[in-house]
Amino acid sequence: MKDFPYKHGGNIYLHAKKNNIPISNIIDSSASIVPFNPPKFLIKALYAEIKAGYYKYYPDKSFNNLREIIGEFHNVHPDWILPGNGASELITWVGLEASKIGKNCLPIPSFIDYERSLNCWKAEYIFSELPKEWPESNPQEFPINKQSDVIWITNPHNPTGQLWSRKSLENVLNKYKLVICDEAFLSITPDGENESLIPLIGAYDNLIVIRSMTKLFSIPGIRLGYLVSSSKKLESIIKNRDPWPLNCFAIKAGKTLLNNKRNYDNWINKIHNWIQTEKTWFSNKLSKNSELRVHFSSTNFFLIESQKSFLPNINYLASKGILIRECASFRSLNENWARISIQTHQKNRKIANEIQNSFLN
Ligand SMILES: Cc1ncc(COP(=O)(O)O)c(C=O)c1O
């Protein structure tokens, strides 16, 4: 049986199959997801959902209750919210809207799904390369100023981890017919929310913000994200997409995770503390290796750059059950680069030690 083609991190099933090991034996540092179990209150709510048997009915097509909760959470009108089957599904539909407007600009290196979506709708697009050197500070000024109708921004940027300032993005909003800002990692990023464009939604109808619940709550298997926009384009997306893109468990998860501020804040504090502590430890540890450069990041992943191809090191790590993200598949990066996502301290220690060993092999 053939595996489907992919260009993302997190290929744990393939690795487990190839090596005949359970996925629980793998340290997956290639997908940037919180390494803790999801919050207990979420698991409890999902069990309750099974018990209540709502899966016997089609889910609410309008997501009314979920939209209300997300709207209240962000202090925006529920009509400006559109939940989706992960940010990825929403990226697909936003691409269709973007394709109708004109030329799209994609900063590179970037998350591969924007290109997938634009190809899907045969959209016109160009690339604009981000500088390979960036300041070691947060937030930074968004550096791209290319002529186009639509621009796709990731804040913080994947794979570089740069956090763009809201102020610099406001300038972008005044230049483009449509600005798509993917904030998949923003809530996970310490002080990230200060740079969110969601508070500007009411003032700019050329803005679409994309959010993902995947990373922060460690629920990639649930598939849950949402759009925030005051643009009429949401109506067009609703008309085109399939009628029940979210199942009842994803809807329940969204409602549970965002309707209790105290639970949310407790979780966020735990995650931000973990990132601050482990990012500093991890990058200091790896920086001691003179063959590696560790690039500054605002969030739970960072880029490393080797003086020569890092692929042999990546293969060595894989043989030890550690997956990190190769970067040759990112436009404008090459085999010398790799992206690492932060894990729990014990695992970070193991990854750092094995990276050291990988140079001895
Ligand atoms: C920048 C970015 N946006 C969106 C996604 C997709 O998120 P979701 O799991 O919600 O589809 C990813 C996944 O890696 C990502 O890196």
The ligand as an SDF file (V2000), in Angstrom:
LIG
                    3D

 16 16  0  0  0  0  0  0  0  0999 V2000
    1.6140   27.9500   10.3650 C   0  0  0  0  0  0  0  0  0  0  0  0
    0.6300   26.8370   10.4190 C   0  0  0  0  0  0  0  0  0  0  0  0
   -0.6590   27.0950   10.1570 N   0  0  0  0  0  0  0  0  0  0  0  0
   -1.5860   26.1150   10.2030 C   0  0  0  0  0  0  0  0  0  0  0  0
   -1.2460   24.8180   10.5040 C   0  0  0  0  0  0  0  0  0  0  0  0
   -2.2950   23.7500   10.5040 C   0  0  0  0  0  0  0  0  0  0  0  0
   -2.9460   23.6820   11.7220 O   0  0  0  0  0  0  0  0  0  0  0  0
   -4.1950   22.7170   11.9560 P   0  0  0  0  0  0  0  0  0  0  0  0
   -3.6790   21.5150   12.6800 O   0  0  0  0  0  0  0  0  0  0  0  0
   -5.1420   23.5170   12.7870 O   0  0  0  0  0  0  0  0  0  0  0  0
   -4.7390   22.3610   10.6230 O   0  0  0  0  0  0  0  0  0  0  0  0
    0.0840   24.4990   10.7720 C   0  0  0  0  0  0  0  0  0  0  0  0
    0.4710   23.1090   11.0800 C   0  0  0  0  0  0  0  0  0  0  0  0
    1.6060   22.7680   11.2050 O   0  0  0  0  0  0  0  0  0  0  0  0
    1.0460   25.5450   10.7250 C   0  0  0  0  0  0  0  0  0  0  0  0
    2.3300   25.2860   10.9680 O   0  0  0  0  0  0  0  0  0  0  0  0
  1  2  1  0
  2  3  1  0
  2 15  2  0
  3  4  2  0
  4  5  1  0
  5  6  1  0
  5 12  2  0
  6  7  1  0
  7  8  1  0
  8  9  2  0
  8 10  1  0
  8 11  1  0
 12 13  1  0
 12 15  1  0
 13 14  2  0
 15 16  1  0
M  END
$$$$
